[in-house]
Amino acid sequence: MQKTLYLLFVLFVFANLAKSQETMLLVTGKKISISDFKINESDYISYKNKKGKIKTIAKQDVFSISLENGKETVLYAPDLSDTAAFSVAQMRDYVKGAYDARTNYKTPWLTGSGFIIGGGSVGLTAAGMNALLIPVLPVTYSAGVGIFKMKKEKLQLPDNLKNNDYYTEGYLNRVNRKRVNHAILGTIIGMAAGTIAVIAFTK
């Protein structure tokens, strides 16, 4: 009986491993592991994520889907009525830049600074500051990060792609979004930690 159950378990595992897995590449440079995708008539793509849950996404947000065997289906199509629209090749470079920025660009100093500012703003309430003013410093910090964007000249790009305007634009756009997102994340975590600390020390 135990051998039979073990055999069934092994077969179940192999069946799941053998199941086709695809990779969806978004125009933002994000890659998602999916399976059983379908393109609906409403220009939405339905798919199963890693957890087996059915999700949907607008087709316009997807650049391509690659099968496990490496075959790629490009879903991006330029708007022919828009003279400024990227061609497929140009968008591929843009997406590659965004993907590389997601993978390679790190912002520990922005997250750390946000943590200090968020925690410090809460700590000031213990010194008598009006609690309604707590979000002011974190919001100002995050807004400042968004206003003072990273410049192209300061990016450390691969030598063979430094002069590729589409790659650079994708990389730069994702870097600036990442900077703001991580600054906000740092302030939120800092405010949460600061709130816990204030509660603990004022008991």
ROVEX-319412 format. One line per 3 residues: number of its first residue (from 1); their letters; for each residue x, y negated, z negated of N, C-alpha, C, O. Coordinates in steps of 0.05 Angstrom, whole numbers. Layout:
! ROVEX-319412
NUM = a = X,Y,Z,X,Y,Z,X,Y,Z,X,Y,Z | ...
END
This chain:
! ROVEX-319412
1 = mqk = 17,24,0,0,0,0,17,-25,0,12,-44,15 | 38,-25,-17,56,-48,-19,71,-52,7,75,-75,16 | 79,-30,20,93,-32,46,75,-44,67,84,-60,83
4 = tly = 49,-36,66,30,-47,86,26,-77,82,25,-92,101 | 23,-85,57,20,-114,51,44,-130,60,42,-152,70 | 68,-118,54,93,-131,62,95,-134,92,103,-155,102
7 = llf = 87,-113,107,88,-114,136,69,-135,147,75,-150,165 | 45,-137,135,25,-157,143,36,-185,138,32,-203,154 | 49,-188,115,61,-214,109,82,-222,129,83,-245,138
10 = vlf = 100,-203,136,121,-209,155,109,-216,182,119,-234,195 | 89,-202,190,76,-207,216,63,-235,216,64,-249,236 | 51,-242,193,39,-269,190,59,-291,193,55,-311,207
13 = vfa = 82,-287,180,104,-307,181,114,-310,209,118,-332,219 | 119,-287,223,130,-289,250,109,-301,269,117,-315,288 | 84,-296,265,63,-307,282,63,-337,279,59,-351,299
16 = nla = 67,-348,255,67,-377,251,93,-389,262,92,-411,273 | 115,-374,260,140,-385,271,139,-385,301,151,-403,314 | 125,-366,313,124,-364,342,104,-384,354,104,-389,378
19 = ksq = 88,-396,337,68,-415,347,82,-439,360,101,-450,349 | 71,-447,382,83,-469,397,83,-495,381,63,-502,369 | 106,-508,380,109,-534,367,117,-555,387,135,-551,403
22 = etm = 103,-577,386,110,-599,404,120,-623,388,115,-624,364 | 133,-641,401,142,-665,388,130,-689,403,134,-693,427 | 116,-705,388,103,-730,399,122,-753,393,129,-758,370
25 = llv = 129,-768,414,146,-791,411,129,-816,415,118,-821,437 | 126,-833,394,110,-857,396,127,-880,408,151,-879,409 | 113,-900,418,127,-923,429,142,-939,408,159,-956,414
28 = tgk = 136,-933,382,151,-946,360,177,-931,354,192,-940,336 | 182,-909,368,206,-894,363,203,-872,343,222,-858,336 | 179,-869,332,174,-849,312,168,-822,325,154,-821,345
31 = kis = 180,-800,314,175,-773,325,158,-758,305,162,-759,281 | 137,-743,316,119,-728,299,118,-699,310,114,-695,334 | 122,-680,292,118,-652,300,89,-645,300,75,-649,280
34 = isd = 79,-634,323,51,-629,326,47,-602,339,66,-588,347 | 22,-593,340,14,-569,355,-15,-573,364,-30,-589,354 | -22,-557,384,-50,-556,394,-61,-584,401,-82,-591,392
37 = fki = -45,-599,416,-55,-626,423,-74,-625,447,-71,-608,465 | -92,-644,447,-111,-647,469,-115,-677,475,-118,-693,456 | -116,-684,501,-121,-711,508,-151,-714,514,-161,-702,533
40 = nes = -165,-730,498,-194,-733,501,-200,-753,523,-183,-769,531 | -225,-752,532,-234,-771,553,-233,-800,544,-232,-818,560 | -235,-804,518,-235,-831,507,-207,-843,504,-203,-863,490
43 = dyi = -187,-830,517,-159,-838,515,-148,-836,487,-130,-851,479 | -158,-817,472,-147,-810,446,-135,-782,448,-145,-765,462 | -114,-777,433,-101,-751,431,-107,-739,404,-102,-751,383
46 = syk = -118,-715,404,-122,-701,379,-100,-680,377,-91,-668,397 | -91,-675,352,-69,-656,348,-69,-646,319,-83,-657,302 | -54,-625,314,-51,-615,287,-23,-623,277,-3,-620,291
49 = nkk = -23,-634,253,3,-641,242,16,-616,228,6,-594,230 | 38,-621,214,53,-598,202,35,-583,182,39,-559,178 | 17,-597,169,0,-585,149,-25,-572,161,-41,-561,146
52 = gki = -27,-573,188,-50,-561,201,-75,-578,201,-96,-569,210 | -72,-603,192,-95,-621,193,-98,-634,220,-78,-641,233 | -123,-637,229,-128,-649,255,-127,-679,253,-141,-691,237
55 = kti = -111,-692,270,-107,-721,270,-113,-731,299,-113,-716,318 | -118,-757,301,-121,-769,327,-104,-794,329,-98,-807,309 | -96,-801,353,-80,-824,358,-87,-835,386,-93,-819,404
58 = akq = -86,-861,389,-91,-873,415,-69,-866,435,-46,-867,428 | -77,-859,459,-58,-850,479,-37,-872,485,-14,-867,491 | -46,-897,483,-29,-920,489,-6,-923,469,14,-937,475
61 = dvf = -9,-910,446,12,-911,426,33,-889,429,53,-888,414 | 29,-872,449,47,-849,453,63,-852,478,53,-858,500 | 90,-848,476,106,-849,500,107,-822,514,102,-821,538
64 = sis = 112,-801,499,113,-774,511,109,-752,491,109,-757,467 | 104,-728,501,102,-704,485,121,-684,497,119,-678,521 | 138,-672,480,157,-652,489,150,-625,477,144,-623,454
67 = len = 150,-605,495,144,-577,486,169,-565,473,191,-577,475 | 166,-543,461,188,-529,447,210,-522,467,233,-520,459 | 203,-516,492,222,-509,512,237,-533,524,254,-530,542
70 = gke = 230,-557,514,244,-581,523,230,-596,545,238,-618,552 | 209,-584,557,194,-598,578,179,-621,567,164,-619,547 | 182,-645,579,170,-669,570,148,-679,588,151,-678,613
73 = tvl = 126,-687,576,104,-699,591,102,-729,582,96,-735,559 | 108,-747,601,107,-775,594,78,-785,597,66,-782,618 | 68,-797,576,40,-807,576,39,-837,580,18,-848,587
76 = yap = 62,-850,575,62,-879,578,59,-886,608,72,-874,625 | 42,-906,613,38,-915,641,37,-946,640,20,-957,625 | 54,-959,655,54,-989,654,28,-1000,665,16,-989,683
79 = dls = 20,-1022,653,-4,-1037,663,3,-1052,688,18,-1072,687 | -6,-1043,711,1,-1055,736,-9,-1084,739,2,-1098,756 | -29,-1091,723,-39,-1119,725,-22,-1138,708,-25,-1162,710
82 = dta = -3,-1127,693,14,-1143,676,42,-1143,688,56,-1123,687 | 51,-1165,698,77,-1167,711,100,-1164,691,123,-1158,699 | 94,-1168,666,115,-1166,645,116,-1138,633,133,-1133,616
85 = afs = 99,-1120,642,98,-1093,630,124,-1078,637,135,-1080,659 | 133,-1062,618,157,-1045,623,151,-1022,641,129,-1011,641 | 171,-1015,658,169,-991,673,173,-967,654,180,-971,631
88 = vaq = 169,-943,664,173,-919,648,202,-918,638,208,-912,615 | 221,-923,656,249,-922,649,256,-944,629,272,-938,610 | 245,-967,632,251,-989,613,239,-983,586,252,-988,565
91 = mrd = 215,-972,586,202,-965,560,217,-942,547,219,-941,522 | 228,-924,562,244,-902,550,268,-914,536,275,-905,514 | 281,-933,548,304,-946,534,295,-961,509,308,-960,488
94 = yvk = 272,-974,511,261,-989,488,255,-970,465,262,-975,442 | 242,-947,471,235,-927,451,260,-915,439,261,-910,414 | 280,-910,455,305,-899,445,318,-918,425,328,-910,404
97 = gay = 317,-944,432,328,-964,413,313,-964,387,325,-966,365 | 286,-963,388,270,-963,364,275,-937,347,276,-939,323 | 278,-915,361,284,-890,347,311,-891,333,314,-883,310
100 = dar = 331,-901,347,358,-903,335,358,-922,311,372,-917,291 | 342,-943,312,341,-962,290,328,-948,266,336,-952,243 | 307,-933,271,294,-918,249,313,-899,236,313,-895,211
103 = tny = 330,-887,252,348,-866,242,374,-877,229,383,-868,209 | 385,-898,241,412,-907,234,413,-932,216,431,-935,201 | 393,-950,219,395,-975,205,384,-972,176,362,-963,172
106 = ktp = 401,-979,157,394,-976,129,392,-1004,115,406,-1023,123 | 374,-1006,96,370,-1032,83,369,-1030,52,350,-1040,39 | 389,-1016,40,388,-1013,11,389,-1039,-4,377,-1042,-26
109 = wlt = 403,-1060,7,405,-1085,-7,379,-1100,-8,373,-1114,-27 | 363,-1097,14,337,-1111,14,317,-1098,-5,303,-1111,-19 | 318,-1071,-5,300,-1056,-24,309,-1062,-53,292,-1066,-70
112 = gsg = 335,-1062,-58,345,-1067,-85,339,-1095,-94,330,-1099,-117 | 343,-1114,-76,336,-1142,-84,307,-1145,-89,299,-1159,-108 | 290,-1132,-72,261,-1134,-76,253,-1122,-103,236,-1132,-117
115 = fii = 267,-1100,-111,261,-1087,-136,267,-1106,-159,251,-1108,-178 | 290,-1119,-158,298,-1138,-179,278,-1161,-181,270,-1169,-202 | 271,-1172,-157,253,-1195,-157,225,-1187,-167,212,-1201,-182
118 = ggg = 215,-1164,-158,189,-1154,-166,188,-1149,-196,170,-1157,-210 | 209,-1135,-206,210,-1130,-235,214,-1155,-251,202,-1158,-272 | 231,-1173,-241,236,-1198,-255,211,-1216,-257,207,-1229,-277
121 = svg = 195,-1216,-236,171,-1232,-236,151,-1223,-257,138,-1239,-270 | 150,-1196,-261,133,-1186,-282,145,-1192,-310,131,-1198,-329 | 171,-1189,-311,185,-1195,-337,181,-1223,-346,181,-1229,-370
124 = lta = 177,-1242,-328,173,-1270,-335,147,-1274,-351,144,-1294,-365 | 129,-1255,-347,103,-1258,-362,109,-1255,-392,95,-1267,-409 | 129,-1239,-399,136,-1236,-427,148,-1262,-439,148,-1266,-463
127 = agm = 157,-1279,-420,169,-1305,-429,148,-1327,-428,154,-1350,-432 | 123,-1319,-422,101,-1339,-423,91,-1348,-396,73,-1365,-395 | 102,-1338,-374,92,-1346,-348,64,-1336,-343,57,-1313,-352
130 = nal = 47,-1351,-330,20,-1343,-323,21,-1318,-306,35,-1317,-286 | 6,-1298,-314,7,-1272,-300,-3,-1275,-271,4,-1259,-254 | -19,-1295,-266,-30,-1300,-239,-7,-1308,-219,-11,-1306,-195
133 = lip = 15,-1316,-230,38,-1325,-214,57,-1302,-207,77,-1306,-193 | 52,-1278,-218,70,-1255,-214,75,-1250,-184,98,-1245,-178 | 55,-1250,-167,61,-1243,-138,76,-1264,-123,86,-1259,-101
136 = vlp = 79,-1288,-134,90,-1310,-119,119,-1304,-110,125,-1307,-86 | 136,-1296,-128,164,-1291,-121,167,-1267,-101,181,-1270,-82 | 153,-1245,-106,155,-1223,-87,145,-1230,-59,157,-1223,-39
139 = vty = 122,-1245,-58,112,-1253,-32,131,-1272,-18,135,-1270,6 | 142,-1291,-33,161,-1310,-21,186,-1296,-11,196,-1302,11 | 196,-1276,-26,219,-1261,-18,213,-1246,8,229,-1247,27
142 = sag = 191,-1231,9,184,-1215,32,180,-1233,57,188,-1226,79 | 167,-1256,52,162,-1274,75,188,-1285,85,192,-1289,109 | 207,-1291,67,233,-1301,75,248,-1281,92,261,-1289,111
145 = vgi = 247,-1256,84,260,-1235,100,248,-1234,128,262,-1229,147 | 221,-1238,130,208,-1237,156,215,-1262,173,217,-1260,197 | 219,-1284,160,225,-1309,175,254,-1309,185,259,-1315,208
148 = fkm = 272,-1301,168,301,-1300,176,307,-1273,188,317,-1255,174 | 301,-1270,213,304,-1244,226,333,-1238,233,350,-1256,235 | 338,-1212,236,365,-1203,244,370,-1213,273,352,-1212,290
151 = kke = 394,-1221,278,402,-1231,304,415,-1208,320,428,-1190,309 | 412,-1210,346,422,-1189,364,453,-1186,361,463,-1164,362 | 466,-1209,357,495,-1209,355,506,-1194,331,529,-1185,331
154 = klq = 489,-1190,310,497,-1177,286,492,-1147,286,499,-1133,267 | 479,-1137,307,473,-1109,308,498,-1093,316,514,-1102,332 | 500,-1070,304,522,-1051,312,511,-1030,330,501,-1009,321
157 = lpd = 512,-1035,356,500,-1018,376,522,-1001,390,545,-1009,390 | 514,-978,401,533,-962,416,544,-979,440,530,-994,452 | 570,-975,445,583,-991,466,569,-989,493,567,-1008,508
160 = nlk = 559,-965,499,547,-960,525,519,-971,528,507,-971,549 | 508,-982,505,481,-992,505,479,-1021,497,457,-1033,496 | 501,-1033,491,501,-1061,482,489,-1080,502,477,-1100,495
163 = nnd = 493,-1074,528,483,-1092,549,456,-1083,560,447,-1094,580 | 444,-1064,548,418,-1054,556,397,-1070,541,392,-1065,518 | 384,-1090,555,366,-1108,541,342,-1093,529,332,-1102,508
166 = yyt = 332,-1072,543,308,-1059,533,314,-1042,508,299,-1041,489 | 337,-1029,508,346,-1014,485,350,-1033,461,341,-1028,439 | 363,-1055,467,369,-1075,446,343,-1086,434,340,-1090,410
169 = egy = 324,-1092,452,298,-1103,442,283,-1083,424,273,-1091,403 | 283,-1058,432,270,-1038,416,284,-1034,389,271,-1032,369 | 310,-1035,389,326,-1032,365,321,-1056,347,316,-1053,323
172 = lnr = 322,-1080,358,319,-1104,342,291,-1107,330,289,-1114,307 | 271,-1101,346,244,-1103,336,239,-1084,313,227,-1091,293 | 249,-1059,315,246,-1040,294,262,-1047,269,253,-1043,246
175 = vnr = 286,-1059,273,302,-1068,251,288,-1089,235,287,-1088,210 | 276,-1109,248,263,-1131,234,238,-1121,220,231,-1131,198 | 223,-1102,232,200,-1091,218,209,-1075,193,197,-1076,172
178 = krv = 231,-1060,197,241,-1044,175,250,-1061,152,246,-1054,128 | 263,-1083,158,272,-1102,137,249,-1112,120,251,-1112,96 | 228,-1121,134,205,-1131,119,191,-1109,103,184,-1113,80
181 = nha = 187,-1086,116,174,-1064,102,189,-1055,77,177,-1050,56 | 215,-1054,79,231,-1046,56,233,-1067,34,235,-1061,11 | 232,-1092,43,232,-1114,23,206,-1113,7,206,-1116,-17
184 = ilg = 183,-1109,21,157,-1106,8,157,-1082,-10,147,-1084,-33 | 167,-1060,0,168,-1035,-16,184,-1039,-42,176,-1030,-63 | 206,-1053,-40,223,-1058,-63,209,-1074,-84,210,-1069,-108
187 = tii = 194,-1095,-75,180,-1112,-94,157,-1097,-107,152,-1101,-131 | 144,-1080,-92,121,-1065,-104,131,-1046,-125,120,-1044,-147 | 153,-1031,-119,165,-1013,-139,175,-1028,-163,172,-1019,-186
190 = gma = 187,-1051,-158,198,-1068,-179,176,-1078,-198,178,-1078,-222 | 153,-1087,-185,131,-1097,-201,119,-1074,-218,111,-1078,-241 | 117,-1050,-206,106,-1027,-221,124,-1020,-244,115,-1015,-267
193 = agt = 151,-1020,-239,170,-1013,-260,170,-1035,-282,171,-1029,-306 | 168,-1060,-273,167,-1082,-292,143,-1081,-310,144,-1087,-334 | 120,-1074,-298,95,-1073,-313,97,-1051,-335,88,-1055,-357
196 = iav = 108,-1028,-327,111,-1006,-346,130,-1015,-369,126,-1009,-392 | 152,-1029,-361,171,-1037,-382,159,-1058,-401,163,-1056,-425 | 144,-1077,-390,131,-1097,-407,111,-1084,-427,110,-1091,-450
199 = iaf = 95,-1065,-416,76,-1052,-433,90,-1036,-455,81,-1036,-478 | 112,-1023,-448,126,-1006,-467,139,-1023,-489,139,-1015,-512 | 150,-1046,-482,164,-1062,-501,146,-1081,-518,154,-1092,-538
202 = tk = 121,-1084,-509,103,-1102,-523,84,-1086,-542,67,-1098,-555 | 87,-1060,-542,69,-1044,-559,78,-1048,-589,66,-1036,-606
END
